[in-house]
Amino acid sequence: MQKLPPLRALQAFRYAARELSFKSAAEALSISQAAVSTHIRGLEDFLGLKLFVRMTREVELTHEGRVLSGYVETGFQELERGVALFRPDSDPGRLTVATVPSFASRWLVPRIESFQRAHPEIRLSLQPNLQLTSFQGDGVDLAIRFGKGDYPGLESRLLLEEKLMPVCHGMLVDNKPVTRESLARLPWLIDESADLESSWTDFQEKLGTQIPDSSIILRVNEGATLVEAVLAGRGIALMRYSLVADLLKTGLLRCPMDISVPAEYQYYLVAPEAKFRTDKVRAFVSWIIGEVSSLRE
């Protein structure tokens, strides 16, 4: 195992390199300027090279110092992020959940009141966002992600196995039965998200007929937008069941043919392992799993 220099010396170098000032480093570490100089000299002796060019009133990094500074800064940032994951929760009464916008608006928000009634002691904050949270200083406790469950450095738990089905407004088919051929001739709205490309092919194979390009009148790349277009009666779409379950139940939308295909991506609960052990995350996980069970039924 390679021997490392003293941590205190690396800390002194980090702050001195950041501000190009031994005085600033001393203030950041609450030690004397002479102590900073001693630490850095010891680091230089350890490495066998000069890290700073010392002038009368200022210092400059040498080439080697600039290179080392990048590694030291990155190393300390990673340490700080790692320690932050296991630090006692500074706000146990606040729960921040990041999630896919379409899932938040069409599935989570209509149900969230039951969680708030069951846990009035928890202040819930939802962050609908297409960008993946890093859990590094962003305050997020738990994420609901739509993907394949492979999130390096994080624990992922399968929440919901999604399926896709054709959905439309009743007026589009006059509430009459449709055949496979007439279904293909309806005006189609296509979700061009990457995860639906193979599912669209699988659906046509299961349908037993090709949907011609002439039938496709609109293409989008976001689930909530597609739901609104279907609700407006613009056409029929292959939709994630979770986004339209409530609309099907109330009759606002209908599935004109009993046919479905499994989605390529699924919903996962994702967080650092330590987050799953907190009381507030455990409460939310227990609640949402119960709600998903109701959806499956």
C-alpha positions in Angstrom: 0.0 0.0 0.0 1.3 3.4 -1.0 2.2 5.7 1.9 0.3 9.0 2.0 1.4 12.2 3.5 -0.2 13.5 6.8 -3.8 14.6 6.3 -3.1 17.9 8.0 -0.4 18.7 5.5 -2.8 18.0 2.6 -5.4 20.2 4.2 -3.0 23.1 4.6 -1.9 22.7 1.0 -5.5 22.6 -0.2 -6.5 25.9 1.3 -3.2 27.6 0.5 -3.4 26.5 -3.1 -7.1 27.6 -3.4 -6.4 31.2 -2.2 -2.6 31.4 -3.0 -2.2 32.5 0.6 -0.7 30.9 3.6 -2.6 33.4 5.8 -5.9 32.4 4.3 -5.1 28.7 4.9 -4.2 29.5 8.5 -7.5 31.2 9.1 -9.5 28.3 7.5 -7.7 25.8 9.7 -7.6 27.9 12.8 -3.8 27.5 13.1 -0.9 29.9 12.8 0.6 30.9 9.5 3.9 29.5 10.7 2.2 26.1 11.2 0.8 26.2 7.6 4.3 26.9 6.3 5.6 24.0 8.3 2.9 21.6 7.1 3.5 22.5 3.4 7.3 22.3 3.8 6.8 18.8 5.2 4.6 17.9 2.3 7.3 19.1 -0.1 9.9 17.1 1.6 7.6 14.0 1.5 7.2 14.5 -2.3 10.7 15.6 -3.0 9.6 18.7 -5.0 8.5 22.3 -4.6 4.8 23.1 -4.6 5.0 26.8 -4.2 7.2 29.6 -5.5 7.6 31.8 -2.4 8.0 35.5 -3.0 8.1 38.5 -0.5 4.4 39.1 -0.1 2.7 36.3 -2.1 3.1 32.7 -3.3 2.5 31.0 -6.6 1.9 27.3 -7.4 4.6 25.5 -9.3 3.5 23.3 -12.3 3.6 20.3 -9.9 1.6 22.3 -7.3 -1.1 23.1 -9.8 -1.4 19.4 -10.9 -1.5 18.2 -7.3 -4.0 20.8 -6.3 -6.6 19.4 -8.6 -6.3 15.9 -7.2 -6.3 17.1 -3.5 -9.4 19.3 -4.0 -11.3 16.5 -5.7 -10.2 14.0 -3.0 -11.4 16.2 -0.2 -14.7 17.0 -1.9 -15.4 13.3 -2.3 -14.5 12.7 1.4 -16.8 15.5 2.4 -19.7 14.1 0.3 -19.2 10.6 1.6 -19.2 11.7 5.2 -22.3 13.9 4.6 -24.3 10.8 3.6 -23.8 9.3 7.0 -23.9 12.4 9.1 -26.9 12.6 11.5 -29.9 14.0 9.7 -29.9 17.8 10.4 -33.7 18.1 9.6 -35.5 14.8 10.4 -38.9 16.4 10.0 -38.3 17.3 6.3 -38.4 14.8 3.5 -37.3 15.8 0.0 -38.2 13.4 -2.9 -37.0 13.9 -6.4 -39.0 12.2 -9.2 -39.9 12.1 -12.9 -42.3 15.0 -13.6 -44.9 12.9 -15.4 -45.0 10.4 -12.5 -45.2 13.2 -10.0 -48.1 15.0 -11.7 -50.1 12.0 -12.9 -49.6 9.4 -10.1 -47.9 10.7 -7.0 -49.5 14.1 -6.4 -53.1 12.8 -6.5 -52.2 10.3 -3.8 -49.8 12.2 -1.6 -52.5 13.5 0.7 -52.9 10.1 2.3 -49.2 10.1 3.2 -49.4 13.6 4.7 -52.5 12.5 6.8 -50.6 9.5 8.1 -47.4 11.4 8.8 -48.2 15.0 9.7 -44.9 15.3 11.5 -43.1 15.1 8.1 -42.9 18.1 5.9 -42.8 16.8 2.4 -41.0 18.5 -0.5 -41.3 17.1 -4.1 -38.8 17.9 -6.8 -40.1 17.0 -10.2 -37.0 16.9 -12.4 -35.8 15.0 -15.5 -32.2 15.4 -14.3 -30.8 12.7 -12.0 -30.0 13.9 -8.5 -26.5 13.2 -7.2 -27.4 13.1 -3.5 -24.3 15.3 -3.0 -25.3 18.4 -1.2 -28.6 18.8 -3.0 -30.7 18.0 0.1 -32.6 15.1 -1.7 -33.4 12.1 0.6 -35.0 9.8 -2.0 -35.4 9.6 -5.7 -38.0 7.8 -7.8 -36.3 7.0 -11.1 -37.5 5.5 -14.3 -34.8 3.2 -15.7 -33.1 -0.1 -15.5 -32.1 0.0 -11.8 -28.4 0.3 -12.4 -27.2 3.3 -10.4 -23.6 3.0 -9.3 -22.9 3.9 -5.7 -26.6 4.0 -4.8 -29.1 1.4 -3.6 -32.1 0.9 -5.9 -35.3 -1.0 -5.0 -37.9 -1.9 -7.6 -41.1 0.0 -7.0 -43.3 -0.6 -10.0 -43.1 -2.8 -13.1 -44.6 -0.7 -15.8 -46.6 -1.8 -18.8 -47.8 0.0 -21.9 -51.3 0.0 -23.5 -53.2 1.9 -26.2 -55.3 4.6 -24.7 -57.6 7.2 -26.2 -60.5 9.5 -25.5 -63.9 7.8 -25.9 -65.0 10.2 -28.5 -62.2 9.1 -30.8 -63.9 5.7 -31.4 -67.5 6.8 -30.5 -67.3 4.2 -27.7 -67.6 1.5 -30.3 -65.4 -1.7 -30.5 -62.4 -1.5 -32.7 -60.5 -4.1 -34.7 -56.8 -4.4 -35.0 -56.9 -3.0 -38.5 -59.1 0.0 -37.5 -56.9 0.6 -34.5 -53.9 1.0 -36.8 -55.7 3.6 -38.9 -56.6 5.8 -36.0 -54.6 9.1 -35.5 -51.6 8.1 -33.4 -49.6 10.2 -30.9 -46.1 8.8 -30.4 -43.8 9.2 -27.4 -40.3 9.3 -28.8 -38.5 8.8 -25.5 -35.5 6.4 -25.8 -37.1 3.8 -23.5 -40.2 3.4 -25.7 -38.5 2.6 -29.0 -38.3 -1.1 -28.6 -41.8 -1.2 -26.9 -43.3 0.5 -29.9 -42.0 -2.3 -32.1 -43.1 -5.0 -29.6 -46.6 -3.5 -29.5 -47.0 -3.6 -33.3 -45.8 -7.2 -33.4 -48.3 -8.1 -30.7 -51.0 -6.2 -32.5 -50.3 -8.2 -35.6 -50.3 -5.2 -38.0 -48.0 -2.3 -38.8 -49.1 1.2 -37.9 -48.3 3.3 -41.0 -46.4 6.5 -40.7 -49.3 8.3 -42.2 -51.4 7.5 -39.1 -48.8 9.3 -36.8 -49.9 12.9 -36.4 -47.8 14.0 -33.4 -44.6 13.1 -31.8 -43.5 14.1 -28.2 -40.8 13.1 -25.8 -42.5 13.6 -22.4 -45.2 11.5 -20.8 -47.3 14.2 -19.2 -47.5 16.1 -22.5 -48.7 13.0 -24.2 -51.5 12.5 -21.6 -52.8 16.0 -22.2 -52.9 15.4 -26.0 -54.8 12.2 -25.5 -57.2 13.9 -23.1 -57.9 16.6 -25.7 -59.0 13.8 -28.1 -56.1 14.4 -30.5 -55.4 10.7 -31.0 -54.5 7.4 -29.5 -51.2 6.7 -27.8 -49.2 3.8 -26.3 -49.1 5.0 -22.7 -47.5 3.9 -19.4 -50.3 2.5 -17.3 -49.2 4.4 -14.2 -49.8 7.7 -15.9 -53.4 6.9 -17.0 -54.6 4.5 -14.4 -56.8 7.1 -12.6 -58.1 8.5 -15.9 -59.1 5.0 -17.0 -60.8 4.3 -13.7 -62.9 7.5 -13.9 -63.8 6.9 -17.6 -62.0 10.0 -18.9 -59.9 7.8 -21.1 -60.4 4.3 -22.3 -58.4 1.3 -23.6 -60.1 0.3 -26.9 -58.4 -3.0 -27.1 -57.2 -5.4 -24.3 -53.5 -5.5 -25.4 -50.4 -4.5 -23.5 -46.6 -4.9 -23.6 -44.1 -4.7 -20.8 -42.1 -1.5 -20.6 -38.3 -1.6 -21.1 -37.8 0.7 -18.1 -39.3 0.4 -14.6 -39.7 2.6 -11.6 -37.1 2.4 -8.8 -36.7 3.9 -5.4 -33.1 5.1 -5.3 -30.9 6.6 -2.6 -27.6 6.0 -0.7 -28.0 3.0 1.5 -27.8 5.2 4.7 -30.8 7.2 3.5 -33.0 4.2 3.5 -32.3 3.7 7.2 -33.8 7.1 8.2 -37.2 7.1 9.8 -38.7 9.6 7.3 -37.5 7.6 4.3 -38.7 4.3 5.8 -42.1 5.9 6.4 -42.4 7.1 2.8 -41.2 3.8 1.3 -43.7 1.9 3.3 -46.5 4.2 2.2 -45.7 4.2 -1.5 -45.2 0.4 -1.7 -48.7 0.1 -0.3 -50.1 2.5 -2.9 -48.4 0.6 -5.7 -49.9 -2.6 -4.4 -53.3 -1.0 -4.8 -52.4 0.0 -8.4 -51.5 -3.6 -9.2 -54.8 -4.8 -7.9 
